[in-house]
Amino acid sequence: MSTAKTKKTRVPTPEAESPATVIHPIRHHRPIITMAVGFGIMLAISAMILANNRVRTIIVQQFAQETITIDTTNWPSYTEPSTHLTFKYPSDWTAKTITSSSDRAIIISPEKDTSIKISIYISPSGYLGFDGLPTTPTTLNGLPAIAVANTLLGLERIGNYFTFDAGLHASSAPTFHAILKTVQF
């Protein structure tokens, strides 16, 4: 009689799968978690932008009340060639145009302190920095305009949006208002 040895093979059952093939429950929710994190980041960025605009409005309103008369008679003139915007600026300041695609910015700053900047943004697509800020109708040398606390003004003219921005330095507000009084097209 021959005795044959039989080899027993083990057939895995579905319950006995290896841990590598088991799908963790969080993987089913990964797209939802990713969307929630993305939404949270977008919400945080939006909140920072709104907070920055609120702080800017408070700072701008704080210094808008100053009224100082400045003599602009001997100031040099600056003309932006494509829009014919002309204004005067202090002789110890510089004015230069920076171009980016269809937008332009004229930066006016003292030669000794370039951290102080008055800006005029020119864009065919809209005002710069007005998003979410309350505006009031006003005029700029007889032309209809909109304003945010007298240190951020907008004027639509010749198919362009002009944003006049005094910046956040309190010391620039009187010069900004003096420049605005000289604006012509």
Legacy VTK file of the C-alpha trace (Angstrom):
# vtk DataFile Version 3.0
C-alpha trace
ASCII
DATASET POLYDATA
POINTS 185 float
0.000 0.000 0.000
1.385 3.205 -0.955
0.820 6.160 1.170
0.670 9.327 -0.758
1.061 12.477 1.083
-1.533 15.005 0.275
-0.611 18.604 0.382
-3.132 20.893 1.844
-3.440 24.268 0.209
-5.078 27.111 1.880
-7.595 29.110 -0.083
-7.936 32.670 1.223
-11.390 33.743 2.174
-12.636 37.271 1.453
-12.488 38.091 5.142
-8.828 37.134 5.321
-7.524 39.585 2.700
-4.222 41.227 3.419
-4.291 44.679 4.978
-2.696 46.167 1.830
-5.818 45.507 -0.198
-8.285 46.785 2.368
-9.525 50.255 1.430
-9.531 52.621 4.361
-12.834 54.493 4.795
-11.135 57.899 4.557
-10.133 57.162 0.934
-13.788 57.176 -0.056
-14.050 60.714 1.341
-10.754 62.094 -0.029
-12.405 64.235 -2.781
-14.806 65.724 -0.221
-11.973 66.465 2.214
-9.878 68.031 -0.574
-12.792 70.247 -1.635
-13.441 71.266 1.989
-9.783 72.201 2.528
-9.753 74.152 -0.760
-12.948 75.957 0.196
-11.454 76.800 3.592
-8.340 78.261 1.964
-10.438 80.352 -0.458
-12.573 81.558 2.448
-9.466 82.552 4.437
-8.029 84.468 1.464
-11.349 86.272 0.931
-11.493 87.196 4.609
-7.948 88.602 4.468
-8.804 90.718 1.408
-11.954 92.081 3.051
-10.080 92.791 6.290
-7.356 94.621 4.342
-9.982 96.747 2.577
-11.642 97.585 5.912
-8.314 98.590 7.473
-7.506 100.654 4.397
-10.881 102.425 4.616
-10.319 103.255 8.298
-6.797 104.576 7.651
-7.934 106.536 4.610
-10.906 108.064 6.458
-8.673 109.020 9.362
-6.453 111.230 7.189
-9.052 112.469 4.717
-10.150 115.261 7.032
-6.910 117.240 6.641
-7.157 120.339 4.471
-3.872 122.032 3.753
-3.472 124.527 0.929
-0.387 123.921 -1.206
0.837 126.295 -3.909
1.246 124.317 -7.162
2.228 127.254 -9.409
5.873 126.275 -9.837
5.334 122.523 -9.979
6.373 120.715 -13.186
3.679 119.102 -15.350
3.447 115.454 -16.308
1.433 114.189 -19.289
0.590 110.545 -19.868
0.869 110.334 -23.688
-1.827 107.772 -24.558
-4.652 109.316 -22.492
-3.480 112.946 -22.374
-3.918 112.953 -18.605
-1.948 115.940 -17.341
-1.221 116.937 -13.756
1.351 118.846 -11.738
3.535 117.323 -9.018
6.100 118.692 -6.533
9.484 119.535 -8.043
11.341 117.435 -5.461
9.242 114.376 -6.388
9.492 112.034 -9.394
6.715 110.809 -11.664
7.138 107.744 -13.839
4.846 105.484 -15.844
4.989 101.708 -15.530
3.248 99.716 -18.275
1.886 96.188 -17.960
-0.057 94.807 -20.958
-3.016 97.196 -21.362
-2.737 98.682 -17.848
-0.505 101.540 -16.740
0.474 103.034 -13.420
1.919 106.459 -12.797
3.905 106.444 -9.563
4.600 109.804 -7.937
6.962 109.811 -4.970
9.455 112.070 -3.179
13.030 111.643 -4.386
14.251 111.282 -0.779
11.581 108.861 0.487
10.326 106.352 -2.074
8.218 104.566 0.552
5.660 107.361 0.094
3.775 106.780 -3.131
0.830 108.428 -4.812
-0.431 106.315 -7.696
-2.638 106.809 -10.696
-3.735 103.527 -12.246
-5.109 103.493 -15.784
-6.991 100.429 -17.007
-9.584 99.712 -19.687
-11.183 97.037 -17.482
-12.055 98.801 -14.211
-10.937 100.648 -11.106
-8.135 99.219 -8.997
-8.734 98.675 -5.272
-12.427 99.571 -5.197
-13.719 96.010 -4.693
-15.910 95.830 -1.609
-15.368 99.455 -0.584
-18.300 101.869 -0.298
-18.133 104.650 -2.884
-19.856 108.007 -3.137
-20.424 110.134 -6.221
-18.178 113.190 -6.478
-16.450 115.303 -9.094
-12.844 115.757 -10.056
-12.318 119.203 -11.557
-15.877 119.237 -12.873
-15.847 115.654 -14.183
-18.100 112.994 -12.614
-16.136 110.615 -10.405
-16.553 108.237 -7.465
-14.641 108.421 -4.194
-13.682 106.371 -1.175
-13.023 108.869 1.667
-11.281 111.465 -0.565
-8.020 109.520 -0.840
-9.117 106.947 -3.386
-10.942 108.355 -6.400
-12.108 106.848 -9.649
-12.848 108.557 -12.934
-13.976 106.955 -16.182
-12.796 108.835 -19.248
-11.879 108.089 -22.858
-12.572 104.350 -22.485
-10.277 104.060 -19.468
-10.739 103.824 -15.723
-8.447 106.135 -13.762
-7.838 105.262 -10.111
-6.214 108.036 -8.081
-4.709 106.566 -4.906
-3.103 108.631 -2.114
-1.481 105.542 -0.596
-1.455 104.788 3.118
1.045 107.405 4.306
-0.724 110.210 6.142
1.891 112.662 4.926
0.909 112.136 1.277
-2.744 113.251 1.654
-2.164 117.028 1.294
0.082 116.525 -1.750
-2.445 114.088 -3.220
-5.236 116.678 -2.978
-2.993 119.362 -4.479
-2.166 117.044 -7.413
-5.869 116.273 -7.934
-6.645 119.988 -8.262
-4.260 120.159 -11.250
-5.629 117.126 -13.166
-6.701 117.859 -16.751
-7.494 115.839 -19.871
LINES 1 186
185 0 1 2 3 4 5 6 7 8 9 10 11 12 13 14 15 16 17 18 19 20 21 22 23 24 25 26 27 28 29 30 31 32 33 34 35 36 37 38 39 40 41 42 43 44 45 46 47 48 49 50 51 52 53 54 55 56 57 58 59 60 61 62 63 64 65 66 67 68 69 70 71 72 73 74 75 76 77 78 79 80 81 82 83 84 85 86 87 88 89 90 91 92 93 94 95 96 97 98 99 100 101 102 103 104 105 106 107 108 109 110 111 112 113 114 115 116 117 118 119 120 121 122 123 124 125 126 127 128 129 130 131 132 133 134 135 136 137 138 139 140 141 142 143 144 145 146 147 148 149 150 151 152 153 154 155 156 157 158 159 160 161 162 163 164 165 166 167 168 169 170 171 172 173 174 175 176 177 178 179 180 181 182 183 184
